Amino acid sequence: MTLPPVVVAGGGPAGMMCGYLLARAGVPVTVLEKHGDFLRDFRGDTIHPSTLEVMNELGLLDEFLLRPHSEVRHAEGEIGNVRIRVGDFTHLPTRCKFVAFMPQWDFLDFLAAKARAFPTFTLRMETEATRLLREGDRVVGVETRTRGGSPERLEARLLISADGRHSALRDDAGFPRKNLGAPMDVLWFRLKFREGDRNAVLGRIVDGQVLVMLYRGDYWQCAHIIRKGSFDAVREAGLDAFRHRVASLARRDNADEIESWDEVRLLTVVVDRLLKWSAPGILFIGDAAHAMSPIGGIGINLAIQDAVATANLLAPILRQRAPTAAELERVQRRRNFPTWATQALQVAIQDRAIDPILKSGRTPGVPFIIRLAQRFPVLQRIPARIIGIGFRPEHVRTPASV
């Protein structure tokens, strides 16, 4: 009897990496991606040293780095007119001692192309996972929908939900979750690159406002942090006022390239996690299991670490049979601590640093600990390790089957 494939719902970083690793290990796997391509803007574009180390372990790094990208070796920002350096990645115990900035669609295209080389891998684009299929208390597959098509039943020896923080499958499963709250939202938009521009990976903080500028070659991908729920008030103040605010933060005369509100996207920040990640026949990973704050750009890399742990623990089992409930629970036990620790750190930064800044309307002084790190640069290695490698990094343990 031929077992049904593993089905991965969601072709984002967690889903695509998980699909690649399982197929590489000889497990039949089908990845479902609801869009027709990966060309969607405003995704996380940071590829951290921990992820680059995984790519190195897979033998993909050199080819991957041939794709256009930029490399950041220090996490820097500005408080008023003072330039600060918070993290120094150049001493990390990894091959790549930098954070790579690459549009996420390039990263996903690369992984998809490599995964298609495995005979056990199938990628179904424009296919959305909409509802769980159950037999008794066990999930046995998923109902899918294609654009203009009829619902289809797809059986699975295991359904891995990696379909993000707005996961329909997470809602269908009804698992309890813990909401940790977030005092901020983020507005995403682009600014043209101009000679003399200077980026601030950690953002520029002035008069109670924060602007992050990520270099994309001929333009900046910008993130303007605002107080939670205040976007309507920003819009009511008018586009000219918003342009003036952005221009001031970016040290420019104007930001006229923002021609309408259609070019400004709202990211509603959510920080939460499932208390239970699995049940017989289903496992949640990535943002579907734990929505992260954008602080540090860590979310994409934590999701990829989930995928590596999932393949390490389950691939040998999935080659033979469906895993038991106890075997699925091992993934959460492995990933619980790094998830909890990362979210605890993000919430502390949100509540103790960002929220007071947004409420104050003032430019804060440089905190003592940051001033100390400027005087003793060795201290910059600590946040670099947390951002670049994280808590309990995963390494590829699954051998290639071919």
N, C-alpha and C positions, 0 to 999 in steps of 0.2 A: 504494500500500500504506500503510495506517494503522499508524503506529508504536505500540507499547504505551506506556502512561503511565510516568512516573517514579513509583516507589513509595517512600514514606517510612515506615519502620517505627518507630513511636513517636510519640505525640501530646504529648510534653513540650515544653519551651521550644524546643529545637533543632529538633525535628521539625515543630512547628506553624509556627514562623517560616520554616523552609525551605520548607514547603508553601505558605505564604502568598506568599512572594517569587517562587517559581517560577510559581505560578498567575497572579500579578500580571503576570509577564513573558510570559504566553501559553503556558506549558508545561503540558500535561495532567499532573496530579499527583494521586495517591491517597495519603492519609495513613491509616495503620492505627493504631488505639488499642485496646488490649486490654480496657480497662475500659468500662463503660457511661456514665460521666460523668467529670468532672475533679475531683469532690468527694472528694479524698483529702488528709488532713492531713499535717503534718510534711514538706512540701516546702519548698524554698528560696523565701522570700517577698521577697527583696530585688530591686528593680528599680533598677539602678545608672544613673548619668548617661549612661554609654555606650549603654545600651539605650534610655533615654528619648530620646537623640539620634537613634537609629534610628527610633523612633516618630515623632519630629518630622519627619525626612526623608521619611517615608511619608505625612505629613499626617494622622496619627492621634492625635497627642499630646493636643490639647485635649480631644477626646472621651474619650480613655483616662483622663485625670486627673479626669474627672467621677465615675469610680467611687470608692467609699470607699477611702481610703488614708491613711497618715500619712507625713510627710516629716521626714527627719533630715538636718540640715545640718552636724553635727559628730559625729565618731566619738569617743565618750567611754566611759570605764570607771572602775572603782574598784579600787585596790589597798589592801586594808584599809579604812581610813576616808578615804583620800585620793582625791579626784576628779581624774582626769586627762583631758586632751583630746589625742588622738593625731592626728586628721585634721580638716581644715577644708575642706569641699566648696564653700564660698561663693565661691571664686575660680577655679573650674574654667572652662575655655573652652567651656562647653556652655550650652544654653538653660536646662536644669534644673540648678541648683547644689545638688542634694540627692539622697539615696538615698530612693526611695519604697518603703514597705512595704505590700504588697498580697498577699492570699492568692493563691497561684499558680493556683488554680482560676479566679479572676476574670480573671487575665491570659490564661489559655488559652481561656476562654470568649469573651473579647473578640476574640482573634486568630481563633478558629474562625468566629465570626459574620462577621467582615470577609472571611475567605477564602471563605466560602460564596457571597459575592456574585459571585465570578468563575466563569464557565461552565466553566473548565478545572479546577476544584477539586472533589475528592470526599473526604469524611471518612467512614471506615467505623469506627464504634464497635463495641466487643465483638468485635474481630477481632485476633487475635494472630499475629504472624509467628513461625513455629516452625522453619522449615528452609529452607536455600538450595536453589534449583533451578539445576542446572548443565548446560551442554552443553560437553563437553571442559573446558578451563581457564577458561571464562567463566561468570559468574553471569547467568542469563537471567530470574530471577524469584524468587518466594518461595512457600513453602507456608504457607497460613494456616489458622487454626482459629477458629471462632466458638463461642459458648457453646451446647452441645447440638447443634452442627452437625458435618458431616463435613469432613475436610480438603479444601482447595481450592487449586488451582494458580493463581497470579496472575503473569502475565508482566510484565516491566518492561524498558524501554530502559535504566534505571539503577535499582538498588536502593540507597537511602540508609538506612543503619542508624543510627537515633537513639534506640534503645530502651534506653538507660541502661547503668549499670555492670554489670548482671546480664544483659546481652544474650545471648539464645540464638543470635543470628546471629553474634556475635563468637566464641562457642565453636565454632559449626559451621565458621566460616571457618578457625579454627586459627591465626590470626595471632599471632606472638610479641609478648609484652608485657613491659614493665619495671615491676616492683613497687618503689615507692620507700619503702614502709613507713609506718606511722602508730603512734605510741605511745599513742593515745587512742581511746576510743569516746564516743558522745554519747547521753544519755538525754533524750528529748523528752517534755514533759508541759505541762499548762496550770495556771495559777493565776488565780484571780479577781482582777480589778482592785479595789484598795482605795484609798481616799483616802490621800494621803501617800506612795503608792508612787513610786519613782523608778527609771527604767530605766537600764540600762548596756549600750549596744549592743555594746561589746567585752567585757562581762562584769564580774562582781565577783570578785576573787581574795582569798580569806581562808583561812588555815590549810591551804594546799595544795589548795584546792578552787576550782572555777570555775563560776559560774552566769551565763548570758546570758539577759536578759529582753527580748523583743520585743513592743512594744505592739500590741494588736489591738482596741482600743476598750474592750470590757467585760472583757477578759481578757488575760493575758500568755502568749505562747508562749515556753516556757522550754527552754533547752538546758543540761543539767548535764554537764560534761566529766569523764569518769572515765578511769582507766588502762585500757589495752587489755586486754580479757578479764576485767575485774574485776566485771562485772555480776552474776554468780552470787554473789560474796561480798557485794555490796550487798544482794541479795535475802535472803541467809541472815541478815544482820544484822537484818532485819525491816522492815516498812513504817513502824512508828513511828520507828525510827531514821532512816529516809530522810526522813520528814516533818520531823523535827527538824533534819536537815542542811539541807534546803531552806529551812525557815523562818529559820534562822540566816543563810544566805547572802542571803535576800531581805529581811532586817531585819523579820521578822514574829514574832508570838507563836506562830503555828501555820501549818501547811499542810494542814489537815484536809480540804480539798476533794479531795486525792488519796486517793480512797476504796479503791483496789485497785491491784495491779500491772498490771492490764489497761489502766490509764490512762497507763502509762509505756512508751514505745516505745524500743527500742534501735536506734540507727544505728551499724552497724559501719563505722568510717571506713577507707576504702581510698584510697590515692593510687597510681595506676599510669597507664601510657599504652601504647598500641600502638606498636610500632616501625615498623609499616607500616599505613597507614590505608585502602589501596585495593587492588583487583585488578580485572581486566576485569569490568565490570558491577556493581561494588559499591563503596561508599564509606562509611566510618564517620566520624561527627562527634559532638560533644558528649561526654557521659559514656561513650558506647560506645567512643569513641576515647581518652578521658583522664578517668579518675575523679579528682575534685578533693577536697581536704580542705574541710571547712566553714569554715575560717578565712577571714574577710573576706566570706563569702557570695558569693564570686566565681564559683562554678561555673556558675550559671544564666546569668550574663552572658557568660562565656567560650563557653558552648554557643551562645548567640545570635550571638555574633561568628562562630563557625564557620559558622552557617547563612547569614549575610550574605555571607561570603567564598565559600561554595559557590555561592550564586545569582549573585554577581558574575562568577565565573569560568566557570560551566557553563551558565547560562541561555541565552546566545546559541547554544551548541552544541546543547543539548537541544531547542531549537525545531526543529532540522533532523534530528538523528541521535543515536545513542548516542556518548558521548565515548570516546576511546581511553584506554588505560592511562596514557599519558604525560600526557594532559589531566587525568585524575583526580588524578595525583600532584601537580599544581600546588596543589591545595587543601592538602595536607599541608605542602608547602614554604612556603606562605603562613602557615599557622597553627602551624608547629613552634616558632618562637621564642617567641611569646606563651605557648604551652602550657608549654614548658620553663622559661621565666623565672618564670611564676606558680607552678608546682609547686616550683621550687627555692626560691622565697621562702617558700612554705607549709611545706616540709620544714624549712627553717632555723628558722622560728618554732616548729614542733612540737618539734624536737630540742633547741634551745637555750633555749627559754623555757617552753613548756607542760610538756614531760616533766620538767625539773628541779623545777618547781612541784608537779606531781602527786606526785613522789617525796619531796619534802622534808617535806610536812605542815606547812609554815610559811608565814606571810605574807611575801612578799619585799619588799625595799625598792624604791622607785621607781627604775628604771634611769636612769643618767646621761643618755642620749640623750633620754628622755622628759622628765626634769627640764629639760633644755635647751630642749625644744620648748615647755614651759610659759612659760619666760622669753622665748623668741623665737618668737612664734606663727607667723611666716612659715615656719618649718620644718614646721609642720603641713600645709602644702600638698603636701609631697612624698608622704607616705602617702595623702593624699586623692586625688591623681592616680593612684596605683597602684591603689587600691581602686575609685575611681569611673570611671576611663577604661581603665586597664590598659595592657598593652604592645601596641602596634600595633592601635589601634582600627580597626574596619571602618566604612565608610560605604556607603550604598545607591547602587550604580552601575547597577542594572537599571532601565530605563525601563518605565513601565506600558504594557501593550499595548492597554488600553482606556481 
